[in-house]
Amino acid sequence: MHTKPLPFLSVVVLLSLMLSLMLPTSVLADDIIQEEPTPEETTSEEAAPAGEAPEEGDEAGDSTPSAPEIVETLSEEDLVLVDAASGEPIVLGSEQAEEIMQEPIDPFIIRGGTTYSFTSADCDPLTAGDQPCSDPIQKAIDFSLDGEVIFIEPGVYVEQLEITKSITLQSTAPGVVIQSPNVLVDSFPSPGYTNKPIVYVHGADNVNLIGLTIDGDGNGNGNYRFIGIGYYNAGGMISDSTIMNITDTPFSGSQHGLGIYAYVNDGNPYNLVIDGNIVENYQKNGITLVGTTLTVEVTDNTVTGAGPLSAPGSPAQNGIQLSGGTSGLIQGNTVTGNNYDVSSNWISTGILLYGAGEVDVLDNFVDGNDVNLYLIGGGDTLIDGNTFSNGDWDGIYVYGTANNVTITNNLISGNEEGLGTNVVDESKMIVENNEFSGNTYGLSHYDAEELDATGNYWGCPGGPDDPACDTVVDGNVLYDPWKLISPFFVNKFQINSMLSCDGPTILTLPGAELTIAERCDVKAMSVPFTQGQLPGSLPDGWDFVSAFGVGFYNGNQDVTMNPGTSMQVEMVIPPAHYGAEFAILYWDPAASGWVSLPVEVVDDLVTTATTYGGLFVLVTR
């Protein structure tokens, strides 16, 4: 058993006291492991005794007492350090005492109030004398029981880890690096591959990895297929970690190098949460999840490809891939940089759903990939609230699916093709309330059956028939009526205001003022229009003065005004037009034409009353 050659107060007592100061006392209670929790009872909250990770920019040690502070607390408890050899006490305020207390004790497990530590000098806390090893984390894993937490202090650990128990590996502070050895021995099969992960989890359903850095160190050569973290017939959580350098040296076209790979083939259900991680410098895929009985939550990760890759033989990368029937949620992720030489027949994708199960893709930012989202076959799919931008090929491409696909509330901009579709049953597709803007082609439908794409915004009020808007090409698409105003309000609307319940709401725009009464449960949003943005030519003889659009929304959904609701529109007459005749025109999207509203002209104001939102234009002659 490893003992320090320098003094100790009883290793158990000293370590427990130090840890009680550095970690929340509630998780260091003596009865922490008296009853082993089942995997179902061990939640992610129970498995996080080190508390929340510091915010970016915080000092990692801000909440950790210094050695002098620990000394002060020990003194108040009338405790001392004792030299193991001589039995003589050591002054708590001495440099020798502080050095002892600052020595790393990692990795370690707290069991029944006793702390068991594992170091390269002694990897067996139950055997007398030093038992040196090169894999202290693996020795801690072997020693651990289901439900326990292995705390790991900052440092570089060159190990391949194998985990077959429902345990948690958690850093005590940033800087815990698990680096790939040159040769990875343990592996698991998947069709056509032998997978060699740096961290290999299998046969357990609640394995949590928290706050770690998994560094492949470019050791893919000779370790085909190279994996950062591999879950094989296993579940749990990977959170607040960085997975990087899962490549060959030098970076090559070999089709391997996966940051996170989960594969399930034993027929048992598993759940895997992948949350708040950074996945970067991978050779083939960032996150790959495969299995009909695997359910995943992939949330708030940043996945960055190496693109653009243009050298012959470079791999076509994918940021996040679900296939083989995997179901779940992809939400709040940022996926960029997966792009390949566009002159080839291969493409990279930001998010690839290839024969997946039921999947919700929500609120992601997917930018600068060949195809930002590629959906091939699979189960019912909801694609909502995302940004798909600057794709070399497509913002979204849907191919071959026979199930329900709902594409709503997405910003699709700056792509070669905003949305491409070639599906089995167009009646099962909903494409609504999206903004298509700045794409070379807004929507391309590669099928003879009609696709309903009404209720979208095409970059300007004129819709796909207007050359200034995104166009609809290559197919039978119903797109009229379309939205005159973008469903995305941020940085677009000069007015974005919740209507008051205390009385009429007055909204002021350049050249116009709106007074809205008897409606207070929605937001009013308004933006000025130029003449070039109008959806149709003005009636003969009338000249443009000013225009604005106003809409009412609950979340991202249009709502109509309640019966009894009124809106008074006042539009300002510029001095150059004093004395002329005026009218306020309203664009009727159903009739695709202008309607003249009754007006009253008083001084420099033209006023009308209405009960609906839309596009209003002040004209003169």
Backbone hydrogen bonds, N-H to C=O, Kabsch-Sander energy under -0.5 kcal/mol:
donor,donor_aa,acceptor,acceptor_aa,energy
8,F,82,V,-3.7
14,L,10,S,-2.7
15,L,11,V,-2.5
16,S,12,V,-2.3
17,L,13,V,-2.5
18,M,14,L,-2.8
19,L,15,L,-2.8
20,S,16,S,-2.1
21,L,17,L,-1.1
21,L,18,M,-0.6
22,M,18,M,-1.7
23,L,19,L,-2.6
27,V,24,P,-1.3
28,L,25,T,-1.5
32,I,29,A,-1.6
34,Q,31,D,-1.0
36,E,34,Q,-0.5
41,E,38,T,-0.6
42,T,38,T,-1.5
43,T,41,E,-1.4
47,A,43,T,-1.4
48,A,45,E,-1.3
51,G,48,A,-1.8
58,D,55,E,-2.6
62,D,59,E,-1.8
64,T,61,G,-1.4
70,I,66,S,-2.3
71,V,67,A,-2.7
72,E,68,P,-2.3
73,T,69,E,-2.0
74,L,70,I,-2.7
75,S,71,V,-2.5
76,E,72,E,-1.9
77,E,73,T,-1.3
78,D,75,S,-1.7
79,L,74,L,-2.1
81,L,90,I,-0.8
82,V,8,F,-0.5
83,D,88,E,-3.1
87,G,83,D,-2.1
90,I,81,L,-2.4
94,S,91,V,-1.6
98,E,94,S,-1.8
99,E,95,E,-2.6
100,I,96,Q,-1.7
101,M,97,A,-2.1
102,Q,98,E,-1.3
103,E,99,E,-0.6
103,E,100,I,-1.0
108,F,151,F,-2.1
109,I,116,Y,-2.5
110,I,149,V,-0.5
111,R,109,I,-0.6
111,R,114,T,-3.3
114,T,111,R,-2.1
116,Y,109,I,-3.4
116,Y,114,T,-0.6
117,S,115,T,-0.6
118,F,107,P,-3.0
119,T,122,D,-2.2
122,D,119,T,-0.5
123,C,131,Q,-3.4
127,T,124,D,-1.1
129,G,1,M,-1.1
133,C,120,S,-2.1
139,K,135,D,-2.1
140,A,136,P,-2.0
141,I,137,I,-2.4
142,D,138,Q,-2.7
143,F,139,K,-1.7
144,S,140,A,-1.5
147,G,166,S,-3.9
148,E,145,L,-2.1
150,I,168,T,-3.3
151,F,108,F,-2.5
151,F,149,V,-0.7
152,I,170,Q,-2.6
155,G,175,G,-2.0
157,Y,155,G,-0.6
157,Y,177,V,-3.3
158,V,156,V,-0.6
159,E,157,Y,-1.2
159,E,179,Q,-1.1
161,L,159,E,-0.5
161,L,198,I,-2.5
163,I,200,Y,-3.0
167,I,165,K,-1.8
168,T,148,E,-2.0
169,L,208,N,-2.9
170,Q,150,I,-2.6
170,Q,168,T,-0.6
171,S,210,I,-2.0
172,T,152,I,-2.4
177,V,155,G,-2.9
177,V,175,G,-0.8
178,I,176,V,-0.5
178,I,213,T,-3.3
179,Q,157,Y,-2.4
179,Q,177,V,-0.7
180,S,215,D,-2.5
185,V,183,V,-0.6
188,F,195,N,-1.8
190,S,193,Y,-1.7
193,Y,190,S,-3.0
195,N,188,F,-3.0
195,N,193,Y,-0.5
196,K,225,R,-3.4
198,I,227,I,-1.6
198,I,228,G,-0.7
199,V,228,G,-1.9
200,Y,161,L,-3.3
200,Y,198,I,-0.6
201,V,199,V,-0.6
201,V,230,G,-3.2
202,H,163,I,-2.3
203,G,232,Y,-1.2
203,G,233,N,-1.0
207,V,235,G,-2.4
208,N,167,I,-2.1
208,N,206,N,-0.6
209,L,237,M,-2.9
210,I,169,L,-2.9
210,I,208,N,-0.5
211,G,239,S,-2.2
213,T,176,V,-2.2
214,I,212,L,-0.5
214,I,242,T,-3.3
215,D,178,I,-2.2
215,D,213,T,-0.7
216,G,214,I,-0.6
216,G,244,M,-2.9
218,G,245,N,-1.9
219,N,216,G,-2.0
220,G,247,T,-2.5
221,N,218,G,-0.6
223,N,220,G,-2.6
227,I,196,K,-2.2
228,G,258,L,-2.5
229,I,259,G,-2.0
230,G,199,V,-3.0
231,Y,261,Y,-2.3
232,Y,201,V,-3.0
232,Y,230,G,-0.6
233,N,231,Y,-0.6
233,N,263,Y,-2.3
235,G,204,A,-1.9
236,G,271,N,-2.2
237,M,207,V,-1.9
238,I,273,V,-2.9
239,S,209,L,-2.8
240,D,275,D,-1.8
242,T,212,L,-2.4
243,I,278,I,-2.9
244,M,214,I,-2.6
245,N,280,E,-0.6
246,I,281,N,-1.3
247,T,245,N,-1.6
256,H,254,S,-2.6
257,G,226,F,-1.0
258,L,226,F,-2.2
259,G,285,N,-2.2
260,I,286,G,-2.1
261,Y,229,I,-2.8
262,A,288,T,-2.3
263,Y,231,Y,-2.7
264,V,290,V,-2.0
270,Y,293,T,-2.3
272,L,295,T,-2.2
273,V,236,G,-2.4
274,I,297,E,-3.3
275,D,238,I,-2.4
275,D,273,V,-0.5
276,G,299,T,-2.2
278,I,241,S,-2.5
279,V,302,T,-2.9
280,E,243,I,-2.3
280,E,278,I,-0.5
281,N,304,T,-0.7
283,Q,246,I,-1.7
284,K,257,G,-2.6
285,N,257,G,-0.9
286,G,318,N,-2.2
287,I,319,G,-2.3
288,T,260,I,-2.7
289,L,321,Q,-2.4
290,V,262,A,-2.5
291,G,323,S,-1.2
294,L,291,G,-1.6
295,T,270,Y,-2.6
295,T,293,T,-0.5
296,V,327,S,-2.4
297,E,272,L,-2.0
298,V,329,L,-3.2
299,T,274,I,-2.2
299,T,297,E,-0.7
300,D,331,Q,-2.1
302,T,277,N,-2.6
303,V,301,N,-0.5
303,V,334,T,-3.0
304,T,279,V,-2.4
304,T,302,T,-0.5
305,G,303,V,-0.5
305,G,336,T,-3.1
307,G,337,G,-2.8
309,L,339,N,-2.3
310,S,308,P,-0.6
314,S,311,A,-2.1
317,Q,315,P,-0.9
318,N,284,K,-1.5
319,G,349,T,-2.1
320,I,350,G,-2.2
321,Q,287,I,-3.0
322,L,352,L,-2.5
323,S,289,L,-2.1
324,G,354,Y,-1.0
325,G,355,G,-2.2
326,T,323,S,-1.2
327,S,294,L,-2.0
328,G,358,E,-2.4
329,L,296,V,-2.2
330,I,360,D,-2.9
331,Q,298,V,-2.3
332,G,362,L,-1.8
334,T,301,N,-2.6
335,V,333,N,-0.5
335,V,365,F,-2.4
336,T,303,V,-2.1
337,G,367,D,-0.8
339,N,337,G,-1.0
341,D,309,L,-1.2
344,S,341,D,-1.9
349,T,317,Q,-1.6
350,G,371,V,-2.1
351,I,372,N,-1.8
352,L,320,I,-2.9
353,L,351,I,-0.5
353,L,374,Y,-2.9
354,Y,322,L,-2.3
354,Y,352,L,-0.7
355,G,353,L,-0.7
355,G,376,I,-2.9
357,G,326,T,-2.9
359,V,380,D,-1.8
360,D,328,G,-2.1
361,V,359,V,-0.5
361,V,382,L,-3.6
362,L,330,I,-2.5
362,L,360,D,-0.6
363,D,384,D,-1.7
365,F,333,N,-2.9
366,V,364,N,-0.6
366,V,387,T,-3.0
367,D,335,V,-2.0
367,D,365,F,-0.5
368,G,389,S,-2.2
370,D,338,N,-2.0
371,V,348,S,-1.9
372,N,370,D,-0.5
372,N,394,D,-2.5
373,L,395,G,-1.0
374,Y,351,I,-2.7
375,L,373,L,-0.5
375,L,397,Y,-3.1
376,I,353,L,-3.1
376,I,374,Y,-0.6
377,G,399,Y,-2.2
379,G,356,A,-1.4
379,G,357,G,-0.8
381,T,404,N,-2.7
382,L,359,V,-2.1
383,I,381,T,-0.5
383,I,406,T,-3.4
384,D,361,V,-2.4
384,D,382,L,-0.5
385,G,408,T,-1.4
387,T,364,N,-2.7
388,F,386,N,-0.5
388,F,411,L,-2.8
389,S,366,V,-2.2
389,S,387,T,-0.5
390,N,413,S,-1.8
392,D,369,N,-1.2
393,W,370,D,-3.2
394,D,370,D,-0.9
395,G,417,E,-2.2
396,I,418,G,-1.7
397,Y,373,L,-2.5
398,V,420,G,-2.8
399,Y,375,L,-2.9
400,G,422,N,-3.1
405,V,428,K,-2.3
406,T,381,T,-2.6
407,I,405,V,-0.5
407,I,430,I,-3.7
408,T,383,I,-2.2
408,T,406,T,-0.6
409,N,432,E,-1.1
411,L,386,N,-2.7
412,I,410,N,-0.7
412,I,435,E,-3.0
413,S,388,F,-1.7
413,S,411,L,-0.6
414,G,437,S,-1.2
416,E,391,G,-1.7
417,E,393,W,-2.2
418,G,441,Y,-3.2
419,L,442,G,-1.4
420,G,396,I,-2.4
421,T,444,S,-2.2
422,N,398,V,-2.0
424,V,401,T,-2.2
425,D,401,T,-0.8
428,K,425,D,-1.6
429,M,426,E,-1.9
430,I,405,V,-2.5
431,V,452,D,-0.8
432,E,407,I,-2.1
433,N,455,G,-1.9
435,E,410,N,-2.6
436,F,434,N,-0.6
436,F,457,Y,-3.3
437,S,412,I,-1.9
437,S,435,E,-0.6
440,T,415,N,-2.0
441,Y,416,E,-1.6
442,G,471,T,-1.2
443,L,471,T,-1.7
444,S,419,L,-2.8
445,H,473,V,-1.5
446,Y,421,T,-3.0
446,Y,444,S,-0.6
447,D,445,H,-1.0
451,L,476,N,-2.4
453,A,451,L,-0.8
453,A,478,L,-3.4
455,G,481,P,-2.7
457,Y,434,N,-3.0
458,W,460,C,-0.5
458,W,483,K,-0.5
463,G,460,C,-1.5
465,D,462,G,-0.5
466,D,463,G,-2.2
469,C,466,D,-2.2
470,D,458,W,-3.1
473,V,443,L,-2.7
476,N,447,D,-1.0
477,V,475,G,-1.0
478,L,451,L,-2.8
479,Y,477,V,-0.7
483,K,456,N,-2.8
489,F,487,P,-0.6
492,K,489,F,-2.3
493,F,489,F,-1.9
494,Q,526,S,-1.2
495,I,526,S,-1.9
497,S,524,A,-2.4
499,L,522,V,-2.4
505,T,516,I,-2.9
507,L,505,T,-0.5
507,L,514,L,-2.8
509,L,512,A,-2.9
512,A,509,L,-2.0
513,E,570,E,-2.6
514,L,507,L,-3.1
515,T,568,Q,-2.2
516,I,505,T,-2.9
517,A,566,S,-2.4
523,K,553,Y,-2.5
524,A,497,S,-3.1
525,M,551,G,-2.6
526,S,495,I,-1.5
527,V,549,G,-1.8
529,F,547,A,-2.1
533,Q,530,T,-1.1
534,L,531,Q,-1.4
542,W,539,P,-1.8
543,D,620,T,-3.0
545,V,618,L,-2.2
546,S,618,L,-1.3
547,A,529,F,-0.5
548,F,616,F,-2.3
549,G,527,V,-2.5
550,V,614,G,-2.5
551,G,525,M,-2.6
553,Y,523,K,-2.4
554,N,557,Q,-2.4
555,G,553,Y,-0.5
557,Q,554,N,-1.7
559,V,552,F,-2.3
565,T,562,N,-2.3
566,S,517,A,-1.4
567,M,610,T,-2.5
568,Q,515,T,-2.9
569,V,567,M,-0.5
569,V,608,T,-3.2
570,E,513,E,-2.7
570,E,568,Q,-0.5
571,M,606,V,-2.8
572,V,511,G,-2.4
573,I,604,D,-3.0
577,H,574,P,-2.2
578,Y,575,P,-1.6
580,A,577,H,-2.0
583,A,619,V,-2.0
584,I,597,L,-0.6
585,L,583,A,-0.5
585,L,617,V,-2.9
586,Y,595,V,-3.1
587,W,615,L,-1.8
588,D,586,Y,-0.6
588,D,593,G,-3.1
592,S,588,D,-1.4
593,G,588,D,-1.4
595,V,586,Y,-2.6
597,L,584,I,-2.6
600,E,607,T,-2.1
602,V,600,E,-0.6
602,V,605,L,-2.3
605,L,602,V,-2.1
606,V,571,M,-2.7
607,T,600,E,-2.8
607,T,605,L,-0.5
608,T,569,V,-2.2
610,T,567,M,-2.4
614,G,550,V,-1.6
616,F,548,F,-3.0
616,F,614,G,-0.5
617,V,585,L,-2.5
618,L,546,S,-2.8
619,V,583,A,-2.8
619,V,617,V,-0.6
620,T,543,D,-2.0
621,R,581,E,-1.8
